[in-house]
Amino acid sequence: MKTLLVISAVVLLASCATIPDSQAAMTAEKYIRGEHIVGILLKEAEEWNEFLEIPIEVRELSYLHLIILIPPEWTGGESNPSSGSWIVRYSLTGAPENFWYNVAFQAIPGGTPHVVPMAMGESLTTRELFDDAIRDVLSAARMKLREDGYEVRIEAAGPWKPVVAYTFLVTSPNLTTGSAAEGAWREKWIVRMNRMDTEVWLDFLPDGEGGTNIVVTVETEERSEGPMPLQAAPDFESA
């Protein structure tokens, strides 16, 4: 599958970026804890919870981490930065430990930052890239279950609705020259389908021309009867 990249190559370094020890970092940290940014984060978390039908009530942030990609800069007395990009990784009160939401921000001169919702967990995909991949991911999981002899039951809501429950970053991109073509990375998505958990592996291979090839492979594990937590992933049902 081939899709367009919707974030810049520098955003792909999110997992290995660090916060610079500078006044800019301190200013940025204070900025993202402001009422306006916190409101954006809570709204994005609520939309993801609704999308995945996760029973976590959105009340307040319990964990907030800033990943600076390009240090933001302020000019004059403006309240918003005029340049820079960063990712906020955060959790909510009542959520399982290490259960993360991610939102990327790109500063716009003279305006409010552009907000780019990203997939939950450790994934480096934006919501647009997530949406581009999800059909093939679910199709691959369904095909694998049928190949293993299972009668697949899918409903639009409830426990039989297929969802990507969580994501893991397996291999980080290595943009040593700043070229998107060298920024391949691998992720593992946990798909809950047919009351079973399917590990779907995605290899993201930027082609250097603004596109990305996505290669999907799958593995499955049978679940016992009744609700049970995901392996190595948050237990939504006990949250």
One Martini backbone bead per residue (centre of mass of N, CA, C, O) as a GRO file, in nm:
protein
  239
    1MET     BB    1   0.098   0.034   0.020
    2LYS     BB    2   0.025   0.377  -0.077
    3THR     BB    3   0.109   0.695   0.078
    4LEU     BB    4   0.096   1.000   0.212
    5LEU     BB    5   0.274   1.223   0.364
    6VAL     BB    6   0.173   1.434   0.666
    7ILE     BB    7   0.468   1.464   0.767
    8SER     BB    8   0.757   1.552   0.853
    9ALA     BB    9   1.061   1.412   0.895
   10VAL     BB   10   1.113   1.527   1.184
   11VAL     BB   11   0.872   1.382   1.325
   12LEU     BB   12   0.999   1.087   1.305
   13LEU     BB   13   1.199   1.163   1.565
   14ALA     BB   14   1.035   1.147   1.831
   15SER     BB   15   1.164   0.896   1.992
   16CYS     BB   16   1.475   1.049   1.985
   17ALA     BB   17   1.406   1.301   2.113
   18THR     BB   18   1.505   1.593   2.298
   19ILE     BB   19   1.532   1.820   2.553
   20PRO     BB   20   1.658   2.110   2.567
   21ASP     BB   21   1.893   2.300   2.761
   22SER     BB   22   1.680   2.572   2.773
   23GLN     BB   23   1.485   2.846   2.763
   24ALA     BB   24   1.300   2.743   2.538
   25ALA     BB   25   1.208   2.487   2.686
   26MET     BB   26   1.080   2.629   2.929
   27THR     BB   27   0.878   2.795   2.767
   28ALA     BB   28   0.738   2.555   2.628
   29GLU     BB   29   0.645   2.410   2.883
   30LYS     BB   30   0.462   2.640   2.978
   31TYR     BB   31   0.284   2.661   2.726
   32ILE     BB   32   0.158   2.359   2.725
   33ARG     BB   33   0.021   2.430   3.023
   34GLY     BB   34  -0.185   2.585   2.909
   35GLU     BB   35  -0.519   2.619   2.862
   36HIS     BB   36  -0.529   2.591   2.551
   37ILE     BB   37  -0.359   2.330   2.514
   38VAL     BB   38  -0.508   2.149   2.713
   39GLY     BB   39  -0.776   2.162   2.562
   40ILE     BB   40  -0.673   2.017   2.309
   41LEU     BB   41  -0.584   1.751   2.443
   42LEU     BB   42  -0.862   1.670   2.559
   43LYS     BB   43  -1.013   1.665   2.289
   44GLU     BB   44  -0.839   1.448   2.147
   45ALA     BB   45  -0.887   1.224   2.357
   46GLU     BB   46  -1.194   1.211   2.327
   47GLU     BB   47  -1.193   1.127   2.027
   48TRP     BB   48  -1.039   0.862   2.063
   49ASN     BB   49  -1.228   0.726   2.266
   50GLU     BB   50  -1.471   0.726   2.075
   51PHE     BB   51  -1.341   0.572   1.838
   52LEU     BB   52  -1.247   0.314   2.044
   53GLU     BB   53  -1.424   0.272   2.295
   54ILE     BB   54  -1.300   0.407   2.561
   55PRO     BB   55  -1.353   0.393   2.925
   56ILE     BB   56  -1.247   0.716   2.952
   57GLU     BB   57  -1.261   0.989   3.142
   58VAL     BB   58  -1.234   1.323   3.066
   59ARG     BB   59  -1.048   1.549   3.287
   60GLU     BB   60  -0.721   1.504   3.330
   61LEU     BB   61  -0.391   1.539   3.350
   62SER     BB   62  -0.113   1.304   3.450
   63TYR     BB   63   0.072   1.339   3.183
   64LEU     BB   64   0.365   1.533   3.059
   65HIS     BB   65   0.540   1.545   2.739
   66LEU     BB   66   0.816   1.700   2.574
   67ILE     BB   67   0.891   1.705   2.216
   68ILE     BB   68   1.152   1.850   2.054
   69LEU     BB   69   1.227   1.932   1.719
   70ILE     BB   70   1.183   2.253   1.701
   71PRO     BB   71   1.262   2.522   1.849
   72PRO     BB   72   1.080   2.754   1.984
   73GLU     BB   73   0.979   3.093   1.885
   74TRP     BB   74   0.961   3.431   1.995
   75THR     BB   75   0.799   3.736   1.891
   76GLY     BB   76   0.778   3.963   2.088
   77GLY     BB   77   0.441   3.954   2.246
   78GLU     BB   78   0.358   3.683   2.166
   79SER     BB   79   0.181   3.392   2.266
   80ASN     BB   80   0.282   3.258   2.008
   81PRO     BB   81   0.478   3.093   1.820
   82SER     BB   82   0.663   3.145   1.507
   83SER     BB   83   0.829   2.877   1.562
   84GLY     BB   84   0.822   2.536   1.537
   85SER     BB   85   0.827   2.191   1.675
   86TRP     BB   86   0.605   1.949   1.848
   87ILE     BB   87   0.542   1.699   2.104
   88VAL     BB   88   0.266   1.563   2.288
   89ARG     BB   89   0.278   1.346   2.565
   90TYR     BB   90  -0.009   1.179   2.721
   91SER     BB   91  -0.224   1.147   3.006
   92LEU     BB   92  -0.489   1.020   3.213
   93THR     BB   93  -0.700   1.012   3.450
   94GLY     BB   94  -0.758   0.655   3.476
   95ALA     BB   95  -0.538   0.546   3.317
   96PRO     BB   96  -0.323   0.346   3.220
   97GLU     BB   97  -0.015   0.272   3.224
   98ASN     BB   98   0.133   0.398   2.946
   99PHE     BB   99  -0.113   0.569   2.829
  100TRP     BB  100  -0.101   0.727   2.511
  101TYR     BB  101  -0.103   1.046   2.380
  102ASN     BB  102  -0.076   1.235   2.056
  103VAL     BB  103   0.051   1.570   1.970
  104ALA     BB  104   0.114   1.785   1.707
  105PHE     BB  105   0.312   2.091   1.649
  106GLN     BB  106   0.291   2.388   1.430
  107ALA     BB  107   0.414   2.676   1.378
  108ILE     BB  108   0.263   3.007   1.308
  109PRO     BB  109   0.296   3.301   1.186
  110GLY     BB  110   0.058   3.492   1.358
  111GLY     BB  111  -0.050   3.218   1.493
  112THR     BB  112  -0.177   2.926   1.556
  113PRO     BB  113  -0.105   2.621   1.591
  114HIS     BB  114  -0.072   2.333   1.423
  115VAL     BB  115  -0.275   2.046   1.446
  116VAL     BB  116  -0.156   1.692   1.490
  117PRO     BB  117  -0.292   1.407   1.510
  118MET     BB  118  -0.204   1.107   1.676
  119ALA     BB  119  -0.149   0.812   1.752
  120MET     BB  120  -0.168   0.587   1.980
  121GLY     BB  121   0.101   0.555   2.173
  122GLU     BB  122   0.404   0.487   1.973
  123SER     BB  123   0.320   0.601   1.725
  124LEU     BB  124   0.406   0.803   1.417
  125THR     BB  125   0.124   0.851   1.335
  126THR     BB  126  -0.118   1.003   1.205
  127ARG     BB  127  -0.445   1.010   1.151
  128GLU     BB  128  -0.426   1.001   0.844
  129LEU     BB  129  -0.233   0.755   0.830
  130PHE     BB  130  -0.412   0.571   0.992
  131ASP     BB  131  -0.653   0.577   0.794
  132ASP     BB  132  -0.489   0.460   0.551
  133ALA     BB  133  -0.414   0.177   0.707
  134ILE     BB  134  -0.667   0.036   0.843
  135ARG     BB  135  -0.793  -0.135   0.617
  136ASP     BB  136  -0.549  -0.328   0.574
  137VAL     BB  137  -0.525  -0.421   0.864
  138LEU     BB  138  -0.810  -0.550   0.894
  139SER     BB  139  -0.791  -0.736   0.649
  140ALA     BB  140  -0.547  -0.901   0.747
  141ALA     BB  141  -0.674  -1.003   1.011
  142ARG     BB  142  -0.920  -1.143   0.884
  143MET     BB  143  -0.765  -1.337   0.697
  144LYS     BB  144  -0.608  -1.484   0.918
  145LEU     BB  145  -0.848  -1.598   1.073
  146ARG     BB  146  -0.960  -1.762   0.835
  147GLU     BB  147  -0.704  -1.934   0.786
  148ASP     BB  148  -0.736  -2.050   1.095
  149GLY     BB  149  -1.069  -2.122   1.108
  150TYR     BB  150  -1.236  -1.866   1.160
  151GLU     BB  151  -1.535  -1.712   1.241
  152VAL     BB  152  -1.608  -1.395   1.152
  153ARG     BB  153  -1.716  -1.137   1.375
  154ILE     BB  154  -1.888  -0.829   1.279
  155GLU     BB  155  -1.950  -0.514   1.433
  156ALA     BB  156  -2.028  -0.170   1.484
  157ALA     BB  157  -2.062  -0.261   1.791
  158GLY     BB  158  -1.901  -0.352   2.058
  159PRO     BB  159  -1.715  -0.649   2.113
  160TRP     BB  160  -1.724  -0.695   1.773
  161LYS     BB  161  -1.551  -0.451   1.726
  162PRO     BB  162  -1.297  -0.347   1.540
  163VAL     BB  163  -0.970  -0.258   1.684
  164VAL     BB  164  -0.710  -0.040   1.768
  165ALA     BB  165  -0.574  -0.055   2.080
  166TYR     BB  166  -0.257  -0.042   2.002
  167THR     BB  167   0.088   0.092   1.992
  168PHE     BB  168   0.422   0.009   1.857
  169LEU     BB  169   0.761   0.083   1.855
  170VAL     BB  170   1.020  -0.098   1.699
  171THR     BB  171   1.146   0.102   1.471
  172SER     BB  172   1.337   0.365   1.414
  173PRO     BB  173   1.418   0.627   1.249
  174ASN     BB  174   1.704   0.720   1.015
  175LEU     BB  175   1.793   1.066   0.970
  176THR     BB  176   2.107   1.142   0.892
  177THR     BB  177   2.031   1.335   0.616
  178GLY     BB  178   1.715   1.423   0.601
  179SER     BB  179   1.586   1.181   0.449
  180ALA     BB  180   1.287   1.026   0.391
  181ALA     BB  181   1.400   0.760   0.253
  182GLU     BB  182   1.558   0.690   0.544
  183GLY     BB  183   1.271   0.679   0.730
  184ALA     BB  184   1.226   0.400   0.826
  185TRP     BB  185   0.966   0.204   0.995
  186ARG     BB  186   0.837   0.011   1.281
  187GLU     BB  187   0.521  -0.149   1.373
  188LYS     BB  188   0.280  -0.245   1.635
  189TRP     BB  189  -0.049  -0.366   1.613
  190ILE     BB  190  -0.341  -0.404   1.814
  191VAL     BB  191  -0.598  -0.622   1.717
  192ARG     BB  192  -0.944  -0.631   1.792
  193MET     BB  193  -1.086  -0.945   1.681
  194ASN     BB  194  -1.309  -1.178   1.759
  195ARG     BB  195  -1.193  -1.184   2.054
  196MET     BB  196  -0.903  -1.114   1.943
  197ASP     BB  197  -0.543  -1.089   1.917
  198THR     BB  198  -0.368  -0.901   1.667
  199GLU     BB  199  -0.055  -0.887   1.521
  200VAL     BB  200   0.046  -0.595   1.347
  201TRP     BB  201   0.281  -0.534   1.095
  202LEU     BB  202   0.453  -0.221   1.011
  203ASP     BB  203   0.608  -0.093   0.717
  204PHE     BB  204   0.766   0.219   0.670
  205LEU     BB  205   0.838   0.344   0.322
  206PRO     BB  206   0.983   0.594   0.211
  207ASP     BB  207   1.032   0.735  -0.136
  208GLY     BB  208   1.121   1.058  -0.158
  209GLU     BB  209   0.815   1.173  -0.294
  210GLY     BB  210   0.581   1.187  -0.054
  211GLY     BB  211   0.574   0.878   0.002
  212THR     BB  212   0.431   0.557   0.136
  213ASN     BB  213   0.514   0.234   0.209
  214ILE     BB  214   0.299  -0.040   0.325
  215VAL     BB  215   0.376  -0.326   0.522
  216VAL     BB  216   0.178  -0.621   0.600
  217THR     BB  217   0.177  -0.825   0.896
  218VAL     BB  218   0.076  -1.136   1.077
  219GLU     BB  219  -0.043  -1.231   1.409
  220THR     BB  220  -0.183  -1.483   1.638
  221GLU     BB  221  -0.403  -1.509   1.936
  222GLU     BB  222  -0.580  -1.683   2.146
  223ARG     BB  223  -0.865  -1.641   2.331
  224SER     BB  224  -1.038  -1.655   2.591
  225GLU     BB  225  -1.309  -1.655   2.753
  226GLY     BB  226  -1.379  -1.355   2.771
  227PRO     BB  227  -1.245  -1.107   2.921
  228MET     BB  228  -0.916  -0.964   2.843
  229PRO     BB  229  -0.610  -0.868   2.834
  230LEU     BB  230  -0.358  -0.742   2.685
  231GLN     BB  231  -0.056  -0.802   2.564
  232ALA     BB  232   0.150  -0.551   2.647
  233ALA     BB  233  -0.117  -0.388   2.726
  234PRO     BB  234  -0.374  -0.222   2.803
  235ASP     BB  235  -0.642  -0.257   3.042
  236PHE     BB  236  -0.946  -0.142   2.976
  237GLU     BB  237  -1.148  -0.314   3.171
  238SER     BB  238  -0.983  -0.198   3.446
  239ALA     BB  239  -1.004   0.130   3.416
   0.00000   0.00000   0.00000
